[in-house]
């Protein structure tokens, strides 16, 4: 089995790919697509094949998927990029990759998406059966483009597509936890963020990749304990702005996800059920 991983130099990909390589069984190989050879060297040292090219280049896609059995599309463009670039990477390139994979006879395709595609809250944890409801403070080109890519990929006949919807990912030196204060500083004190440690995101992706008979299934990946804006400040050792206590959370269930499906169907159990468990383990 040869698995292609895209987005390997991003925060999720650079932590997921070494785990995929480390857990490979005899005969299983990993290929990565990177935009320059130097950034592929750490993966080559771990035993991965390296293909140099851009996800938005059709010729590079053809070379990347040649002989591949499975694809894990981790690539994403979101924070700090123009909307057009977000749509070009998250939507257009993802769909082109899916079509190239289908044409190459790839057997399995894991599309890494985001819980932000749900949009508005539902007054309860959202499930994979809930349709996207655009809107809310976290909506924008990123979730819009990811939602479109999901729909287009799942509609490809003949390709076994599985979708993983991620929470706010943190841990292992990832700066995301500190960056959360960009939003949390403007939230209500009780507004919550659903999170997932890199170890658990990798666990979920590996389970989705290897599970038999789950073509067309969507899975939420997250921990068990969303944290409030106040807690995010405390975890970062930052002073809690006084204004947080004067605000009201406009959508208390936004991006709070149920993990019942992945637990029941794939045996997922978070290694770090909460950010506090990760903190106490020295895994932040």
Backbone as a ProteinNet text record, in pm:
[ID]
protein_1_A
[PRIMARY]
XXXXXXXXXXXXXXXXXXXXXXXXXXXXXXXXXXXXXXXXXXXXXXXXXXXXXXXXXXXXXXXXXXXXXXXXXXXXXXXXXXXXXXXXXXXXXXXXXXXXXXXXXXXXXXXXXXXXXXXXXXXXXXXXXXXXXXXXXXXXXXXXXXXXXXXXXXXXXXXXXXXXXXXXXXXXXXXXXXXXXXXXXXXXXXXXXXXXXXXXXXXXXXXXXXXXXXXXXXXXXXXXXXXXXXXXXXXXXXXXXXXXXXXXXXXXXXXXXXXXXXXXXXXXXXXXXXXXXXXXXXXX
[TERTIARY]
84	0	87.9	62	133.5	34.8	63.5	-25.3	39.9	-30.1	15.5	-43.7	40.2	-5.6	29.3	-69.9	-46.2	-50.1	0.8	-1.6	91.5	197.9	284.9	369.5	381	462.4	377.6	246.8	160.1	160.7	90.2	92.5	38.1	-68.6	-124.4	-40.3	-8.6	63.6	199.9	272.4	408	409.3	295.1	284.5	215.3	125.3	56.6	147.9	221	298.3	402.1	481.4	575.2	505.1	385.5	311.3	266	222.4	183.3	301.8	418	538.1	578	573.9	617	528.6	400.6	306.8	290.8	369	358.9	400.7	323.5	354.6	443.5	502	584	505.2	564.8	499	421.3	404	333.1	433.9	407.7	497.7	420	494.4	434.5	504	423.6	475.4	422.2	504.8	460.8	477.7	386.4	394.6	433.2	547.1	595.3	631.3	630.7	657	805.4	892	1036.1	1105.8	1213.2	1280	1331.3	1379	1435.8	1332.8	1208.6	1104.4	1061.8	1100.9	1070	1176.8	1293.9	1405.3	1374.9	1308.9	1280.5	1196.2	1106.8	1021.9	1099.4	1187.9	1272.5	1361.4	1410.2	1495.2	1419	1286.7	1203.8	1162.3	1194.1	1164.1	1056.6	1005.8	900.6	958.6	880.7	912.2	870.3	945.7	915.7	890.4	774.9	744.1	737.8	811.8	815.6	717.7	628.9	531.3	424.7	343.6	237.7	104.6	25.2	-105	-194.9	-166.4	-250.7	-198.9	-98.9	-39.8	-85.6	-160.3	-214.4	-105.6	6.1	115.2	173	186.3	238.3	141.4	11.4	-88.2	-78.4	-65	-54.5	65.8	177.5	298.2	281.1	214	198.7	110.3	4.7	-91.4	-57.6	42.4	77.4	115.2	44.8	74.8	29.4	-46.2	-88	-214.8	-223.3	-342	-436.6	-381.7	-463.4	-405.5	-493.9	-454.2	-510	-428.7	-476.3	-448.5	-553.1	-537.9	-548.7	-433.3	-427	-410.9	-374.6	-343.7	-458.2	-423.2	-524.2	-460.1	-540.4	-498.8	-607.5	-571.8	-676.1	-626.2	-558.4	-526	-432.7	-472.8	-385.1	-370.6	-454.7	-445.6	-569	-556.7	-673.5	-779.9	-903.7	-1013.6	-994.1	-942.4	-922.9	-823.5	-718.9	-620.4	-680.1	-759.4	-824.6	-912.3	-988.7	-1076.1	-994.5	-884	-801	-739.3	-697.3	-632.8	-735.1	-826.5	-919	-1028.4	-1068	-1176.3	-1122.6	-1068	-1031.3	-922.2	-815.8	-705.7	-748.4	-831.4	-879.1	-962.8	-1050.5	-1135.5	-1049.8	-952.1	-862.7	-782.8	-740.4	-667.4	-757	-881.6	-974.5	-996	-1010.9	-1030.2	-905.3	-787.3	-662.6	-647.5	-687.4	-680.5	-773.1	-892.9	-988.7	-933.7	-877.8	-823.2	-704.8	-631.8	-513.5	-547	-672.6	-712.2	-687.8	-676.7	-658.9	-781.6	-757.7	-866	-934.5	-863.6	-916.5	-869.4	-958.3	-925.5	-980.8	-892.5	-933.8	-922.3	-1035.1	-1036.9	-1040	-935.4	-928	-998	-1104	-1187.2	-1190.2	-1291.7	-1299.3	-1440.8	-1452.3	-1582.7	-1649.1	-1573	-1630.7	-1731.3	-1729.9	-1824.6	-1969	-1990.8	-2127.7	-2189.4	-2105.3	-2158.7	-2228.4	-2355.7	-2432.7	-2452.1	-2466.7	-2490.9	-2632	-2657.3	-2787.6	-2851.2	-2794.1	-2846.7	-2807	-2708	-2658	-2529.9	-2452.8	-2335.8	-2377.9	-2310.6	-2346.7	-2299.6	-2377.2	-2342.1	-2311.9	-2254.9	-2215	-2334.1	-2453.4	-2573.9	-2623.8	-2574.2	-2618.6	-2562.4	-2647.6	-2602.3	-2536.4	-2456.6	-2391	-2494.9	-2482.7	-2565.1	-2472	-2438.7	-2343.4	-2386.9	-2286.2	-2313.6	-2240.3	-2248.3	-2181.1	-2045	-1986.6	-1862	-1742.6	-1749	-1634.8	-1648.6	-1755.9	-1776.6	-1691.4	-1648.9	-1568.4	-1527.9	-1428.2	-1385.8	-1330	-1267.9	-1210.3	-1317.5	-1413.3	-1516.1	-1603	-1628.4	-1708.9	-1641.2	-1510.1	-1437	-1419.9	-1401.5	-1390.9	-1523.5	-1634.6	-1766.1	-1791.5	-1754.4	-1772.8	-1687	-1562.1	-1474.3	-1531.6	-1583.7	-1645.8	-1755	-1844.7	-1959.4	-1913.4	-1820.2	-1773.2	-1698.7	-1617.8	-1540.9	-1632.1	-1726.6	-1817.6	-1906.5	-1922	-2004.7	-1929.5	-1797.8	-1719.4	-1750.3	-1807.9	-1840.8	-1714.5	-1702.1	-1589.2	-1472	-1481.5	-1372.5	-1424.1	-1355	-1388.9	-1338.7	-1429.9	-1395.6	-1445.1	-1357.7	-1394	-1354.3	-1434.6	-1410.2	-1386	-1279.1	-1248.5	-1265.6	-1353.5	-1374.9	-1302.8	-1205.2	-1119.3	-1171.5	-1132.7	-1162.8	-1049.3	-1034.9	-919	-804.9	-698.6	-591.8	-476.6	-419.9	-313.5	-215.9	-109.3	-17.9	115.1	212.3	344.3	414.2	401.8	468.5	394.3	278.1	196.2	155.8	176.2	142.3	-6.4	-91.1	-234.9	-293.1	-246.3	-304	-285.8	-167.6	-143.9	-223.9	-235.5	-308.8	-458.7	-508.6	-651.3	-695.1	-602.2	-637.6	-674.3	-638.4	-680.6	-832.4	-899.2	-1044.9	-1100	-1040.5	-1095.2	-1095.2	-1004.3	-1001.1	-1122.9	-1196.5	-1317	-1445.1	-1432.9	-1548.9	-1612.1	-1725.9	-1784.2	-1705.5	-1708.9	-1629.9	-1661.1	-1787.9	-1828.9	-1826	-1789.2	-1786.6	-1681.9	-1717.7	-1632.3	-1566.6	-1453.2	-1379.2	-1357.6	-1398.9	-1377.6	-1240.8	-1161.2	-1021.4	-988	-869.9	-819.8	-668.4	-602.6	-456.4	-407.9	-288.6	-233	-227.4	-199.7	-194.8	-330.4	-437.5	-571.2	-620.6	-580.2	-611.5	-545.5	-419.4	-348.3	-415.4	-452.8	-521.5	-649.5	-728.1	-853.3	-830.6	-733.1	-704.7	-658.2	-576.2	-528.8	-643.8	-734	-849.2	-938.6	-960.1	-1043.7	-976.1	-846.3	-771.7	-779.1	-760.2	-745.2	-875.8	-982.4	-1106.9	-1167	-1206.3	-1273.6	-1421	-1478.1	-1622.6	-1682.8	-1607.2	-1665.4	-1664.8	-1670.2	-1674.2	-1792.6	-1766.9	-1872.7	-1906.3	-1835.5	-1865.4	-1789.1	-1850.9	-1791.1	-1773.2	-1658.2	-1630.6	-1579.5	-1640.5	-1587.3	-1474.2	-1367.3	-1258.2	-1245	-1249.2	-1235.2	-1212.4	-1179	-1164	-1298.1	-1295.2	-1418.8	-1459.5	-1378.3	-1402.8	-1370.7	-1465.6	-1443.8	-1410.2	-1325.9	-1283.1	-1333.8	-1352.3	-1407.5	-1298.9	-1343.1	-1249.7	-1165.7	-1226.1	-1150.6	-1040.2	-1072.6	-973.2	-860.9	-894.4	-790.6	-689.1	-737	-644	-559.7	-622.8	-549.1	-444.8	-479.9	-386.3	-265	-285.9	-176.9	-105.2	-145.2	-82.7	-109.6	-223.7	-258.1	-366.8	-363.5	-465.6	-601.1	-704.8	-838.6	-895.4	-923.9	-978.8	-1110.6	-1126.5	-1247.7	-1372.3	-1358.5	-1474.2	-1538.9	-1465.5	-1522	-1646.5	-1645.9	-1756.2	-1881.5	-1865.1	-1979	-2045.4	-1987.9	-2041.2	-2128.1	-2215.6	-2302.1	-2262.9	-2255.5	-2221.1	-2338.8	-2320.7	-2432.9	-2475.6	-2388	-2418.6	-2340.7	-2390.9	-2315.3	-2276.8	-2343	-2313.8	-2239.3	-2190.5	-2117.7	-1990.4	-1973.8	-1857.2	-1834	-1934.7	-1924.2	-1972.5	-1883.6	-1909.9	-1929.9	-2021.1	-2037.4	-1931	-1871.1	-1775.2	-1831.4	-1961.9	-2025.5	-1998.5	-2005.9	-1989.1	-1850.2	-1745.6	-1609.9	-1575.4	-1637	-1614.3	-1679.4	-1803.9	-1878	-1829.5	-1803.1	-1770.7	-1623	-1535.9	-1392.7	-1311.6	-1376.3	-1304.7	-1217.8	-1245	-1166.6	-1187.6	-1077	-1079.3	-963.9	-991.2	-882.2	-772.3	-649.5	-535.3	-534.4	-570.7	-580.4	-725.4	-808.4	-950.4	-976.3	-879.3	-893	-756.1	-756.5	-630.3	-556	-629	-564.6	-485.4	-537.8	-464.3	-334.3	-341.1	-220.2	-121.7	-173.8	-86.3	-12.9	-87.8	-27	73.8	56.8	149.9	269.6	271.7	379.7	373.1	250.9	234.3	179.8	182.2	136.3	239.5
-118.4	0	123.9	214.1	341	453.2	533.3	642.3	776.4	861.7	997.4	1090.9	1177.2	1278.8	1416.1	1504.3	1643.5	1730.4	1852.1	1942.8	1899	1830.5	1772.2	1875	1995.9	2095.9	2188.9	2169	2247.8	2193.1	2260.5	2222.9	2081.2	2044.7	1910.6	1808.6	1838	1741.8	1704.2	1800.2	1769.8	1682.7	1675.6	1589.5	1456.9	1459.7	1336.6	1244.5	1300.3	1218.2	1130.3	1180.9	1091.4	976.6	1000.8	893.4	788	834.3	742	656.1	717.9	644.5	545.5	590	505.6	382.9	395.6	284.5	198.4	228.5	150.9	6.3	-83.8	-225.8	-264.2	-382.3	-425	-414.2	-352.4	-334.5	-205.4	-133.6	-5.1	108.7	198.1	309.8	441.4	550.1	683.1	773.6	850.7	951.2	1087.3	1190.1	1325.4	1417.6	1513	1616.6	1747.4	1804.5	1929.8	2025.5	2153.3	2253.4	2275.9	2238.4	2244.4	2128.9	2083.3	1961.8	1972.9	2091	2107.8	2077.9	2115.3	2093.3	1946.7	1871.7	1729.6	1644.2	1702.1	1624.3	1556.8	1625.6	1557.2	1431.4	1432.4	1315.2	1206.3	1249	1151.7	1077.4	1148	1085.9	981.5	998.7	902.3	785	795.7	685.8	713.6	835.9	868.7	898.7	869	916	1062.4	1141.6	1284	1320.2	1383.5	1439.4	1590.5	1660.8	1806.7	1864.3	1949.7	2011.4	2084.9	2161	2239.2	2166.5	2168.4	2103.1	2158.4	2282	2345.6	2322.7	2238.4	2207.1	2067.5	2058.9	1930.5	1827.4	1871.9	1779.4	1721.2	1806.1	1759	1661.1	1686.3	1595.4	1457.6	1456.8	1329.4	1249.2	1316.6	1250.2	1202	1283	1250.1	1128	1113.6	1004.4	876.3	880.9	762.9	645.8	535.1	415.8	418.4	519.2	536.1	456.2	401.2	327.8	415	510.3	594.7	735.1	831.9	972.6	1026.7	1102.7	1179.9	1326.1	1400.2	1539.7	1631.8	1662.1	1748.4	1895.2	1921.5	2057.6	2153.6	2273.7	2375.3	2512.6	2611.8	2752	2827	2888.8	2958.8	3087.8	3085.2	3208.8	3297.2	3422.4	3521	3512.9	3434.3	3427.7	3492	3548.8	3606.8	3500.9	3544.2	3450.6	3370	3434.5	3364.5	3249.8	3271.3	3164.8	3052.1	3088.9	2985.9	2897.2	2956.8	2877.8	2796.5	2852.7	2781.8	2656.1	2661.8	2547	2452.1	2507.3	2423.6	2360.7	2429.4	2379.6	2326.6	2416.1	2379	2271.8	2291.3	2194.2	2060.6	2065.7	1940.5	1860	1928.1	1859.9	1804.7	1884.8	1837.9	1716	1715.8	1601.4	1477.6	1496.5	1383.8	1326.3	1411.8	1364.8	1294.9	1350.2	1285.6	1149.2	1141.2	1013.2	910.5	952.8	862.5	811.7	902.7	864.3	768.5	780.1	695.6	563.3	542	416.5	409.5	525.1	527.7	465.1	384.8	309.7	384.1	475.8	538	682.6	774.5	916.6	976	1024.4	1088.8	1239.9	1308.4	1453.3	1511.3	1585.8	1648.3	1783.3	1797	1916.6	1979.8	2057.2	2132.8	2133.9	2135.3	2147.5	2280.5	2375.9	2506.1	2496.7	2386.5	2374.5	2370.3	2337.6	2333.2	2472.8	2575.2	2710.7	2735.7	2766.4	2801.3	2680	2706.8	2600.4	2546.2	2436.9	2369.9	2356.3	2417.3	2402.3	2271.3	2202.6	2072.5	2046.1	1944.7	1910.6	1868.8	1922.4	1889.7	1749.5	1682.8	1549.6	1555.1	1447.4	1440.5	1445.6	1422	1429.5	1571.9	1664.9	1804.3	1871	1939.3	2012.7	2143.7	2197.3	2325.4	2437.4	2524.8	2644.7	2765.6	2821	2932.1	3045.5	3102.8	3215.5	3201.8	3306	3305.9	3370.8	3393.9	3469.6	3397.8	3265.6	3190.3	3154.9	3199.9	3164.9	3253.5	3198.1	3273.1	3185	3229.2	3155.1	3017.5	3004.1	2874.9	2767.2	2782.7	2678.4	2665.5	2776.9	2772	2683.8	2703.5	2626.3	2480.4	2456	2317.9	2243.2	2311.5	2249.2	2213.2	2302.1	2276.1	2158.4	2152.8	2042	1908.8	1906.6	1783.9	1735	1824.9	1785.9	1732.8	1801.4	1761.6	1627.8	1609.2	1485	1366.1	1383.8	1274.5	1235.4	1328.7	1301.5	1229	1210	1143.1	993.5	945.2	803.1	720	614.3	524.1	551.4	655.9	686.7	674.8	594.8	574.4	695.3	788.3	912.1	905.2	942.6	956.5	1098.2	1160.4	1298.4	1303.9	1374.9	1397.9	1546.2	1578.7	1717.7	1744.9	1835.2	1860.8	1975.6	1975.6	2087.4	2188.7	2271.3	2359	2271.6	2259.8	2164.5	2234.3	2164.4	2223.8	2114.5	2157.4	2063.6	2047.4	1990	1957.1	2078.1	2192.1	2312.5	2391	2346	2418.4	2554.1	2664.9	2797	2826.4	2733.8	2760.6	2799.1	2735.4	2764.1	2910.5	2964.1	3105.8	3193.5	3148.9	3227	3232.7	3139.9	3140.1	3269.7	3340.9	3464.8	3575.5	3559	3657.3	3665.6	3550.5	3548.3	3554.4	3474.8	3461.9	3594.7	3683.3	3813.9	3898.9	3861.7	3936.3	3858.2	3745.1	3661.2	3693.3	3629.4	3630	3533	3553.4	3471.2	3322.6	3290.9	3149.8	3090.2	3165.7	3113.2	3003.2	2891.2	2773.1	2743.2	2675.9	2630.8	2480.8	2405.1	2260.8	2232.1	2155.8	2136.8	1989.7	1966.4	1831	1835	1750	1744.2	1675.9	1712.7	1653	1501.1	1446.8	1301	1239.5	1307.9	1253.9	1280.8	1392	1415	1307.3	1277.5	1172.7	1037.8	1009.1	883	871.9	979.2	977.4	959.1	1029.9	1018.7	878.5	819	683.7	583.6	600.7	511	527.2	649.7	675.2	620	635.9	586.9	435.5	364.9	220.1	142.3	207.6	134.6	80.6	-45.9	-100.3	-62.3	-49.5	-35	94.2	204.6	331.8	436.8	391.6	484.7	579	708	807.8	855.6	805.4	844.6	970.6	1049.1	1169.5	1146.4	1189.1	1170.6	1299.6	1336.6	1445.1	1390.3	1467.3	1434.4	1549.7	1520.6	1624.3	1559	1640.9	1587.3	1589.8	1567.2	1553.2	1678.8	1785.1	1897.6	2031.9	2091	2226.3	2322.6	2421.5	2516	2656.1	2735.1	2869.8	2971.2	3091.5	3200.6	3233.7	3227.2	3252.2	3148.3	3021.9	2915.4	2928.9	2972.5	2990.7	3095.4	3201.9	3302.4	3244	3169.6	3110.8	3010.5	2929.8	2831	2896.6	3016.4	3089.6	3183.6	3180.9	3268.9	3415	3444.9	3582.5	3637.9	3765.3	3830.5	3823.2	3793.7	3785.5	3925.9	3969.9	4105	4121.9	4234.7	4258.9	4254.8	4295.6	4302.8	4169.4	4058.7	3927.4	3901.6	3946.8	3917.2	3998.3	4101.7	4186.9	4145.9	4045	4004.2	3880.2	3861.5	3744.7	3659.1	3530.4	3437.6	3428.5	3469.8	3470.2	3331.4	3232.1	3097.3	2994.8	2957.5	2872.7	2735.5	2690.2	2556.6	2560.7	2676.1	2684.5	2600.4	2509.6	2423.7	2330	2304.4	2200	2070.7	1973.3	1856.4	1729.3	1646.6	1512.6	1420.9	1338.5	1237.8	1096.7	1087.2	957.8	861.1	910.8	820.6	760	841.7	788.5	699.4	725.6	640.4	503.4	504.5	379.3	296.8	363	289.6	255.5	344.4	325.4	308.2	309.3	285.9	400.1	520.5	637.6	672	693.5	743.3	842.1	966.9	1064.7	1023.8	1032.3	1014.9	1128.3	1246.8	1365.4	1413	1365.5	1402.4	1550.2	1621.8	1766.7	1830.9	1960.4	2033.1	2027.8	2011.9	2002.9	1872	1765.6	1638.5	1654.4	1722.1	1745.2	1834.9	1936.6	2026.2	1950.3	1867.6	1793.2	1690.1	1644.7	1547.9	1616	1749.9	1823.1	1816.3	1801.7	1780.9	1904	2018.7	2140.1	2188.9
0	0	0	-93.9	-102.6	-74.2	26.8	67.2	38.5	-32.1	-59.2	44.9	101.9	196	139.8	137.2	98.7	224.3	212	327	438.9	404.3	507	580.3	528.8	597.9	684	686	772.5	914.4	1004	1144.2	1165.9	1096.7	1111.5	1036.2	911	827.2	879.9	935.3	980.8	1106.4	1174	1292.3	1259.7	1163.9	1124.7	1044.3	948.6	855.4	925.7	1021.1	1089.8	1161.9	1212.9	1278.5	1176.3	1060.3	955	912.9	897.8	858.3	967.1	1092.4	1203.4	1220.1	1183.4	1201.6	1076.5	973.6	849.8	872.6	816.8	823.6	704.4	708	593.4	463.1	364.3	235.4	222.9	333.1	328.2	314.8	222.5	197.8	200.1	219.6	226.4	126.7	54.9	-38	5.6	-2.9	32	-87.2	-97.3	-201.1	-133.9	-173.5	-116.5	-229.1	-196	-299.2	-326.7	-233.5	-262.8	-192.3	-253.3	-207.7	-65.4	-27.5	106.5	214.9	190	291.6	297.9	196.1	197.2	262.8	289.1	343.2	477	572.7	700.3	682.4	583.8	559.9	486.4	395.8	326.3	425.2	526.3	627.2	707.8	715.7	787.7	699	568.5	478	375	369.7	274	135.9	33	-101.5	-110.2	-183.5	-194.4	-339.6	-363.6	-495	-479.7	-563.9	-556.1	-657.8	-610.9	-699.8	-620.6	-691.4	-629.3	-645.3	-541.6	-543.3	-653.7	-695.4	-797.7	-939.8	-954.1	-1084.6	-1127.3	-1236.2	-1280.9	-1308.8	-1364.9	-1394.9	-1266.7	-1165.2	-1036.4	-972	-985.7	-928.8	-992.9	-1125.9	-1195.7	-1149.3	-1130.2	-1083.2	-939.2	-857.4	-715	-693.7	-774.3	-751	-827.5	-913	-992.5	-902.1	-916.6	-839.3	-694.9	-659.2	-519.7	-490.7	-370.5	-326.3	-244.6	-167.9	-81.8	-77.3	-56.9	-44.4	85.9	158.1	273.1	241.5	210.9	169.2	290.6	347.9	465.9	426.4	303	259.3	286.7	333.8	363.2	360.3	324.9	331.3	405.6	516	591.1	652.5	766.2	836	754	736.1	676	526.2	457.6	311.8	250	129.6	63.3	36.4	27.4	3.8	-123.4	-227.8	-355.3	-339.7	-260.4	-239.6	-157	-56.3	25.6	-61.3	-151.3	-238.5	-338.7	-387.1	-484.8	-425.1	-299.1	-234.9	-174.6	-95.9	-18.9	-103.8	-208.6	-294	-425.7	-507.4	-644.6	-648.6	-570.4	-572.5	-512.1	-409.1	-347.6	-446.3	-517.9	-616.6	-730.5	-776.1	-882.7	-837.4	-711.3	-657.7	-654.9	-615.2	-614.3	-752.9	-850.8	-988.4	-1040.9	-1006.4	-1048.6	-981.9	-855.7	-783.7	-846.7	-882.3	-946.4	-1078.7	-1157.1	-1287.4	-1273.3	-1161.9	-1141	-1074.5	-1042	-980.3	-830	-765.4	-619.9	-553.5	-452.5	-388.9	-275.5	-211.7	-90.7	-81.5	-41	-37.6	91.5	178	302.2	284.4	291.6	281.8	423.4	457.1	589.5	581.9	659.8	657.8	796.8	824.9	949.2	1004.8	1136.8	1200	1172.5	1121.9	1088.3	974.1	897.8	786.6	835.8	963.5	1015.4	1021.9	1035.6	1043.2	1175	1168.5	1286.8	1377.8	1508.2	1604.4	1594.6	1662.2	1657.5	1795.5	1896.5	2030.9	2095	2036.1	2081.4	2004.2	2044.5	1963.4	1822.2	1721.9	1584.1	1550.1	1465.4	1418.4	1269.6	1220.3	1080	985.4	1035.1	952.4	935.2	1016.4	1008	883.3	809.4	691.7	733.6	644.1	668.9	672.2	771.6	779.3	783.8	666.3	662.5	754.6	821.7	909.2	1040.6	1120.7	1249.9	1242.3	1357.9	1366.8	1304.7	1289.3	1238.4	1090	1026.4	886.9	795.5	682.7	587.5	472.8	395.5	276.9	312.1	428.4	465.8	482.8	574	585.2	460.9	393.3	270.4	166.2	147.2	45.6	86.3	215.6	262.6	246.1	273.9	257.4	111.8	21.6	-121.3	-166.7	-117.7	-154.9	-107	15.3	66.4	-27.9	-63.8	-148.1	-282	-344.6	-477.4	-472	-370.7	-360.4	-330.3	-240.9	-206.6	-324.8	-420.4	-537.6	-648.8	-633.4	-737	-737.8	-844.4	-854.6	-877	-802.2	-818.9	-727.4	-644	-551	-408.2	-328.3	-187.2	-108.1	-81	-10.1	133.4	226.9	368.2	410.1	495.4	536.2	686.4	724.8	866.1	894.9	989.1	1028.3	1159.7	1153.9	1267.9	1352.8	1481.2	1569.5	1562.7	1664.6	1678.9	1729.3	1649.6	1678.9	1751.5	1849.4	1930.8	1973.9	2042	2106	2035.6	2107.6	2053.5	1991.7	2058.9	2011.9	1906.1	1866.5	1769	1828.9	1754.8	1808.5	1813.3	1767.4	1762.7	1898.3	2005.3	2136.3	2172.5	2149.2	2175.4	2079.4	1954.3	1854.8	1883.6	1966.3	1997.7	2063.9	2126.8	2196.1	2098.1	1970.3	1869.5	1864.8	1886.5	1887.2	2028.8	2116.1	2251.1	2326	2290.6	2355.8	2326.4	2220.8	2183.3	2208.5	2273.9	2300.1	2434.5	2458.5	2591.9	2679.8	2809.6	2901.5	2888	2862.7	2858.1	2718.6	2617.1	2480.7	2472.4	2408.2	2410.5	2276.3	2285.5	2167.8	2181.9	2079.4	2082.5	2023.2	2094.5	2059.1	2038.5	1986	1969.6	1962.1	2038.6	2037.5	1909.7	1866.3	1744.5	1752.2	1870.4	1884.5	1853.8	1892.8	1870.5	1729.1	1670.1	1529	1444	1472.9	1398.2	1419.5	1544.9	1572.8	1490.1	1490.3	1415.1	1266.4	1211.1	1067.9	1031.5	1114.8	1087.3	1091.7	1185.1	1192.6	1069.4	1028.2	909.9	784.5	775.1	658.4	646.6	755.4	749.4	765.2	809.9	835.6	706.1	704	585.9	586.8	467.8	455	504.3	499.6	545	433.2	309.5	196.8	210.8	189.1	195.1	334.9	437.6	575.5	614.6	700.5	756.3	905.7	959.7	1101.5	1164.4	1277.6	1359.5	1446.3	1459	1550.1	1649.4	1778.3	1880.3	2015.2	2115	2249.7	2322	2452	2528	2603.6	2599.6	2690.5	2626.8	2551.4	2499.1	2612.7	2584.3	2688.3	2657.5	2763.1	2751	2718.9	2682.2	2653.8	2776.4	2893.6	3016.3	3032.3	3009.8	3023.3	2922.1	2801.5	2700.2	2744.5	2807.1	2859.3	2971.9	3060.6	3172.2	3124.4	3027.4	2974.3	2909.9	2854.8	2790.5	2886.8	3013.8	3111.5	3084.4	3022.8	2985.3	3077.9	3098.9	3181.1	3109.5	3184.4	3126.8	3111.8	2988.7	2970.4	3045.4	3110.2	3188.9	3101.7	2974.7	2886.1	2857.5	2875.9	2846.5	2930.4	3053.2	3144.1	3112.2	3030.7	2996.1	2865.9	2798	2668.5	2681.9	2582.3	2576.6	2457.6	2478.4	2371	2274	2147.2	2053.3	2006.2	2019.2	1967.6	2050	2168.3	2260.6	2205.7	2099.1	2046	1913.3	1874.7	1747.9	1754	1657.7	1639.9	1757.6	1837.8	1940.2	1875.2	1862.4	1779.4	1861.3	1815.2	1871	1811.4	1895.8	1847.9	1863.7	1878.2	1899.9	1784.2	1659.7	1544.7	1540.5	1551.9	1540.3	1659.2	1773	1889.6	1869.9	1824.3	1810.7	1692.1	1579.1	1457	1444.6	1494	1470.2	1598.2	1713.8	1838.6	1885.7	1838.1	1876.7	2024	2095.8	2232.9	2246.5	2283.2	2290.5	2387.6	2343.7	2432.7	2534.2	2487	2571.8	2570.2	2663.3	2662.2	2681.2	2738.6	2754	2741.1	2719.6	2710.9	2843.8	2953.4	3083.7	3097.7	3040.6	3040.1	2963.3	2849	2769.4	2843	2910.5	2986	3096.4	3168.9	3279.3	3230.6	3106.3	3047.4	2980.7	2981.1	2916.3	2765.7	2711.8	2566.8	2494.9	2559.8	2491.4	2391
[MASK]
++++++++++++++++++++++++++++++++++++++++++++++++++++++++++++++++++++++++++++++++++++++++++++++++++++++++++++++++++++++++++++++++++++++++++++++++++++++++++++++++++++++++++++++++++++++++++++++++++++++++++++++++++++++++++++++++++++++++++++++++++++++++++++++++++++++++++++++++++++++++++++

